[in-house]
Every structure is written in C-alpha cells, then in structure tokens.
Amino acid sequence: MRICVILEGCYPYVTGGVSTWIHQYIQAMPEHEFVLWTIAASSDDKGKYKYRLPENVTEIHELFLQDALKLPAVKKRYKFSEKEIQALTDFVHCKRPDWEVLFEMYNDKKISPMSFLMSQEFLDILVSICEKDYPYVAFSDMFHTMRSMFLPVLYVLGHEVPKADLYHTIATGYGGILARLGSYKYQRPFMLTEHGIYTREREEEIIRARWVPSSFKRSWVRFFYMLSAAAYDRAAMVTSLFANARKTQINIGCRAEKCRVIANGIHFDRFKDIPLKPEDGWVDIGAIVRLAPIKDIKTLIYSFYELKFRVEQVRLHIIGPEDDEQYAKECYELAEQLGVKDLIFTGMVNILEYMEKLDFTVLSSISEGQPLSVLESFAAGRPCVTTDVGCCRELLDGSEGDDFGPAGICVPPMEREALCSAMERMCMRAEERYQMGKAGKMRVEKYFRHEDMIRNYKQAYTEVMSTWQGSVSP
C-alpha cells in the first residue's frame, strides 16, 4: 500500500518527539511504501533533513508556507460564482466552508489566492466584519491580519497532490487540510493521528503570543478551530494517544464513533537492561528535551538553581538539540546570569549510553501528548518528575486496573517551587526513587511496547481501507 504521511513542522527537519516517532514508525512497516508531504515555514529548510530517510520512503514533497508571500500580483480579475463567493465568505468568517468548492477553485482551476485576497469581494466581507466585530480597530490592521491568516491556506490548496492509496496526517491544521485535499483529489480515504490536540496547542500559543494583537486573538483561535473541523468532519478515523485526548477531540466536534485511542510505544528491549547508576555521592537528573519554548526549559533552570541551595551534590543534564536557536541562547544566558553550578547542556548524545549516568529524569513542558522520553526513562528503570500536561499524570500513576504504583511525581506546569520540591524529594529518597523506577518499568513493559503500537496502526489501516472500499462498492 502507498501511504502519504502529512507532517507539519517536524520530521524530517526537526529531531525528537513526533519526528522520532514517525521515523521509527515508517521503519517498522517495510511492507508499505511511504510518501512524505511535509509542511515547514521557510524554504531555507529545503532538503535539510535531520534523518536519513528509510528505504521505503519513495518520495518527499516539500511545502513552505512563507513561499505564499512570493506570489505575484494578479493582472486578470477572476469572476467568482455565487457558490464560490459563499464558500469564501464562510472561510473568512471561520465557519464551515464548502472545502470541496475551495479545492476545485484553487487546485483544479489553479486560481491564484491573490485573485480573492485583492478583490472587491474580499474587501466587502472584511468591511462587514470590521463594522460588526471590530468597530474600534484600524481597518488597515484588520486587512493585513486577515490576509496573513488566509493566504497560506489558499496557497497550500494549489499545491501538487501526491498520489496515494491512503492519506495519514499527523495533526489537524494545515496538514489536516492537505489530507482532505488528497482524499478529494484521488477519492481515497484519509485518517488523522493527533499526538497533542493541535487546536488547543495553537490556542495556548496565541493567548501567550506577543506577535498577535489582543484584538485579533479570538479570530486566530477561531481560524485554527475551523481547520481542525475540516479534518474531523471527513477523516475516516481519528486516533489519539490517551483517553482524555479522545474526549477532547469529541468535545471539539469530532464524532465519537470515529475516535480511537492508540497509545505510543517504545522499543522496551533497548532500554530494559541499562544498569542503574552506581552510587558516587551525586544525584544526576536528566532532562531529555528539545530546547524549545514549549518545553519550558527556563522554569527548569530556575528550579534547579533553587534546588542547589537545598541539595548540594546534584547535577542536571539537559540532553537534546537546539530546536529553537534563539530560545536555546536565552537558556544559556539565563544559566550564566544565575551562575547555576553543575548544569550541563549536552547537545545530541546516544541516549542509551547516557542513561547510565542518570538517577531520574525530569520534564518541565507546558504541553505534551504522551512523551516518548518518559516511556524510555521508565523502560530504563528511571522514575520521572513531570508537569501535569497531556497524559503525564496517567503515565506516572497508572490508569484504571494498573496496580504497579507511582512511577514519579507530577507537578503543575510553570511552577518553579513545586518542580524544585519534587526534584528535592526524588534526590533525598533513594529507596522510593528505586521503587518508582521499578513501577515505571513494569508499566511500560505491559502497556507501551512499540510492536503493540505498530500492530494497532496496521489494524487501523486495514479497517480504514476496508470501510472505504465498502462505502464505494456498487
């Protein structure tokens, strides 16, 4: 089977997290041919892959959102039909536009996005929105905000669609739109897998973002909800990593009968025999993370700085790549300003070897799905301190019917004192730490093995294809 996997802002340009997951996922299905349809911000990343692509990846189609800004002005005005104007009006109002009409316009007919965004029709729609919802906002601000919001979507709709038997998007957003476009173009099914709930993550980012004026935060949130609805409405199957994520998908608007939970899995056998660190008078903490704002490394640095006043013989190893160079620089500068001792930024390392140096791990993220780093830490018998995001609490405490016991300590996100106190407890109670590590190891061995996850996804593919074939049979 030829599967088109649609990826936004991750593989193969970024390491860790979802990127590691999809790399191992493709390798585990050599019987299938994979086509990658990737979405990134800038064409500066073109061809700059952080992974050696598996042999069963036969094509890669790269799409860069900033290329939309290079579109030329339109000389000949396009005459929109009444049906097209209605679809575009619903689109600008962030309702539920007729996406098939938009696909026909921008992919089949190859209409330039600028034909609408520089048209009188677009101007009229904006005037009506401005009069109703933004009477005290400068119209020029609204015009440029709205155009920057909608231009990338109309641009991606005109992209060449790779041919596949099935389209599998690893997020909603722009990726979800492309999956639905592929389904429309070749009359094939598509499915959606969410590691985190894309809409909620974008909403959290927008609320905190300085680049979004307060007047337009609501519009940006509605925009991303519209994109998610487009994927939820037509996906043959929607999977998530844990039960609460499935509930969120249903609450947002996805039909319950198409929502499934397929938990992450890791290669347990690679980690299970890693020996515990010999006693040397030090406690070594590992943070296996990308240096990115969503991982909230700054709060971790502040917390460790405070921990050093309580526990002298402790070291923190921040293990991972500079996913965001500016943020990484800010983290280095913060550590230097505080003068925090025994803090080591390792960069990329062989985590199987480096795990031998660690007593436990810590995750300070403000958003997660089902983090692989926590599962890998458990498999190596290392307990974790995590923030209460995604399904971290469920991983640490276990779900219903799981009596292995706690495998770490969960604290609220962005709370320095709570994080510091949890790390202090883990440092000071070696026997408790050991028992938590045993609990985590048993939990992963039973519930989170990579081979089980791959089997579940293969079954999902079979079900999606058989259901789709049944729906079109005479």
N, C-alpha and C positions, 0 to 999 in steps of 0.2 A: 504494500500500500504506500502511496505517495502522500505524505503528510506535510502540510505547510504550517510551521510554527511561527507565530507572530509575537515579536518581542519588542518591548518599549523600554529604552533607557537602561538596558542591562547587557546580556550576552550578545555578541562576544566582545564588547568594548570594555566591560567592567567585570572585575573578579568578585567572587564571594556571593553568598546568598542565593538569589534566584539564578544567577549565572552558573554557579557550581551545580545547582540542582538540574538545570536543563542540559548542561554538558554531560553529566552522568546519566541522565535520563535517555538522551539520544544514543549514547554508547551502549546502553542496556537493551536497545531494540534494533539489533543489526538486521533483522528481517524486514524492517521498514526503511523506505527512502525518505529523507527529510529535506525540505526546502526551508531556508530561513528567510523570513520577511522582517527586517529589522527597522526600528524607528529610533533615531537619535536626533540630537539637537543640531549639531553642526557638521558640515561636510569635512571639517578638519579631521574628523574621526574615521573617514572613509578608509577601509582596508586595514585599520589599526586594531587588529584583533589581539586580545589578551590570551586567547586559547588557540591551540592547534585544532582545527575543526575535525570532528570524527569522519571516517571514510564514508559513512552512509549519509553525510550531508553533501548533496549533489549540486545545490545552487544556493546562492545568497543574494537577496535583493535588498539593497540598502536605500533607505528613505530618510532624508534630513529635513526637519521642519523649517529650519532657517532659510532653506532654499526657496521657500514661498515668497520671501522678500525680494527675490531676484526676478519675479515675474514681470514681464514687460507690460506697459500700458496697452489698453485695447483701443484700436483705431475704429473698428466697425462695431456699432452697437447691436447687441443681440436682442431680439424681440421675444420676451418671455410670454408663455401661455398662461392662462388663468390658473391651471393646475400647478404650474411651476412656481408662480408667484405665491400660491397658497403654501406650498412646501417650504419655500424660502422664508415666508413670513413666520411660519411655525418654528422654523430653525432659528431665526433671530430672536424670537420670543422664548427660546429654550423650552419648547413644549415637546410634543412627539411628532416631528415632521415625517412626511412620507419619504423614507430614506430611499425607497426604490426609484422614486421620481428624481431625487438628487443623484443617485447612481447613474441613471440614464442620462442626465444632463452633463455631468462632469466626467464620467468615464466613457460612456458610449458615444456621446456627441462631442466630447472634448471641449466643452465650453470653458473659456478662461474664467477663473474665480474673479478676476478684476471686472468682468462684464457686469457682475451683480454689485460688487463692492464699490464700484464707481458710478453706479446707475442712479437714476432718479427714484426708482422703486426702493432701493436700499435707503436712500435719504428720507423718503416719505415714512418708511417704517421707523427709522430712528427718531424722527421728529415726533411721531405719535408716542413712542416710548418715553422720550425725554419730557414731553408735556405731562404725561401721566405719572411717571415714576421718579423723574429727576428734574423737577422744575427749578432747583437752585444750583444745578451743576452746569458748568460751561459746556455748551454743545460740542465744541471742538474736542474737549477731553473725552466726552462720551463717544464721539465719532471714532477717534483713534483707538480707544479701548475696545470698542465693539469690533472694529475691523481687525485688530490684532488677535481678537478672540476667535473669530470665524475664518479668517484667511487660511490658517494651517489645515483646518478640516477640509475646506473646499479644495485645497491644494492636494491633500493626500488622496482624495476621491479620484483624481485624474491619473493616479499612478498606475503603471502596468501591473496587472494582477497575475501572479504566478499560478500556473495550473496545478491543481492537486485533487486528490480524492476526498480529503478532509482538511478543514482548516481548524487549527487549535491555537487560540490566543491565550497568552499568559497574563492577561489583565483586561479590564474594560478600556475606557479611554479611547485614544486613537487606535490602539490595537484592536479593540472590540469593533470599531467601525470598519477596519480593514477586513476582519474576519467575516463580517456580514457582507461586505462588498464582494469578497471572494465567493461566498455562498451564492450571492445574486448572479455573479458573472458566469459561473460554471455549473450552477444548480447542484451544488454539493453541500453537505451538512457542515456546520461548524460547532465547536464546543469551546467552553470558557473554563479556565482554571485560575482562581484568584489565590495568591499566597497571602496577600493582605487585601483588605477591601479598598480598592483603588479610590472610590468616591470619597470615602471617609478620610483617607490619607490626604487627598487633594484638599479637602475641606479644612483639615487641620493646618496644612501648609498655608492656605490662603488666609486663614484667620490670623496666623502669626506673621505673614509676609509684609515686608515694608514696601515692596515694589507695587503692591495693589492698593490704590487709594481706598479708604474706608467706604466711600460712596459706591464702589463697584465690587466689593467683596461678595455681596449677595448674588450679583449677576454671574460672577465666575463660578460660584458654588453651583448655581442652577445649571450652568453650562456643562459641568462635569457630570451632574446627575443625568442630564439629557443623554450624554454619550454612553453612560452605563446602561440606561434604559434601552438604548438601541441594541446593545449586546444581550441583555437579559431577555428581551422580548422574543428574539428569534433563535437564540442558541438552542441546539438540540439537547445539550446537557451542560449544567453549570456545577463545577466542583469547587470545594473549599477544603481547608486543611483541618478544621475542627468544628465542633457543633455550634459554638456561638457565632462563628463566621457565617455558617449556613443560615442561622436565624437572622443575622444582619442582612444578608442578601435577600431573604424573603421580606423583611421589613422595608427594604428599599424598593421592592416591587417585583422581584423575581418569583415566578410561580413555584410553589413548594415541591411539586411533583418532579421538576427537572433538576432540583438541587441535591447534590450528593456530597458526602464527606469522604475524601481520600487523604489519609494522613501522610505526612512526609516519612521518609525512611532513609536510614544511613547504612553504610557498609560496616555493620557491627563487628565483623571478624577482623577488620583492620585495626580496631581500637581496643578490643577486649583484653588483649594480652599486654598492653602497655603497663609497665610496673609503676607502682606508686613511688613518689619521690622519696629518696632516703632522708631521714632526719638529719638536718645540718644546722639547726638553730634558727633557721629562717622560715618564714611562710611566704610562699610565692603565689601570687594571684595573676591569672591570665585573662585578658580581655581580647577575645578573638573577633575582631571587628574591622570593617572598612572605616577609614577616617572620613566621616560624613556627618552632616548636622543631625540627621535622623537618629544616629547612634548616640548623640548627646555625650560625646567624649569630654566636653568641658565640665559637666557636672561630675563625671567620674574623677577627673583630675582634682577638682576642689575637694571631693570626698576623700580621696586618697591623701591629699595634703593634710586634712584633719586627722585621718587615721594614723599618720606618722607621729602625732603627738600622743597617741594612746598606745600604739604598738610599735616599738622601735625596729624590731627585726622583721620587717615585712617589705616585700618588693612587688611592684606592679609592672607587668609586661603587657604593653599594648601591641597586639600582634595583628598586622594586616596592612593592606595597601593604602595609599593616599587617593581615595576615591574622589575627593574634592580638595584640590591643591590649596585653595585659599583657606578653607576650614582647617586643613592639616597645619598650615602655617600658623593660624591663630592658636591651635592647640599647643604647638611647640613653644610659641611665645608666652602663653599662659603658664606653662610648666616652668619656664625660665623666670618669669616675673615672680612667681610664688617661691621659687627656689626649692621646689619639692625634690627631695632626695629619693634615690632608689626607684626612680620611674624610668622604664626602658621602652623606647619605641623600636621595635624590632624590624618593622617592614615585613616583607613577604618571607616566610620561613616554611620549612617542612613541618606541618603541624603534628604529624605522627611522631616525629622525633622531639619536637619542642614540648609536647605534652608531658614528657617525663620530668620536666623541670618545674611543673606546676602542682600546687596543692588543691586549688579550686579555681573556678572561673567566675567572671562577672560580666553582666550585660546591662548597660545603662540606657538602652534605646527608649525613644518616646513613641515608637510604633514598630510592631513586629507582626509576623504571621505565626509561623511555627519554626523558630530559628534552628537551623541545622547545627550551629555552633553549640547550642545547649545539648542537643541529642548526642553530638560527638563527644562532648565533655562527659556526659553520663556514661556513654559506652566505655570510656577510659576509666570509669570509677571516680570521676571528679565531680563533686556537687557544684551547684551554681547559686550565685546571688543574681537575681534578675529583677527588672522592673515589671510591674503588673500590667503588661501590654500583650496583645494577641492572646495566645493560649499558654503563656509562660507559667501562669499560676497552675493551670491544669497539668502541665509537664512536671512541675515541682511537686505538686500534692497528689497527683493521680486523679483519674476520673472514676465514675461510679463502678464499683466492682474491682477496683485496683487497691489492694491492701499492702502494697510494698512499703508504704510510709513516705515521709517527706524526703525530697532529694535536693533541698536547698531552701533559700529564704527569698520571699517575694516582697518588694517594697514599691511604694508609689513612684511613678516617673518624676524626674526633675526635682527630687527632694534629697538634697545633699546629706542632711543629718541622718535620715533613715538609711540611706545607702551606706554611709560610713559606719553606722551602728551594726548593720547586718554583716559587713565585712569584718568588723571587730569581733563579733560573736563567732564567726567562722574561723578566724585566726586563733581565738583563745580556747576553742573547744575541739581538740583534735579527734577525740573519740566520736563525738557527734558528727563531725565532718566525715569521718570514715564510714559511719553507718549510713549517712545520707548518700555518699558515693555508691555504696552497695545497692541502695534502693533505686537510684537512678539507672544503674547498670542493668538491673533486673527488669526495670520498666521498658527500657529501650529494646532489650533482647526479646521481650514478648510482643510489644506493640508497634515498634518503629523500625522495622528492618527494610532495607532497600528492595530486596527481592519481593517482599509482600506488596510494597507500593507499586512496583513495576507491573506485577500481576494484576493489580486492581485497575491500573490505567489501560492495560491491554484489554481487559474485560469491558472497560468503558468504551474503547474504540469499537470493539465488536458490537456492542449494544447500539451505539450511535449509528453505525453503518447499517445494521440490520433494521433498525427502526426507520431510518431514512428510506431504505430500499422498499420497505413495506408500505411507506406512505406514498410512494410514486408508482407502485405496482398497478397494472390495469385491473 
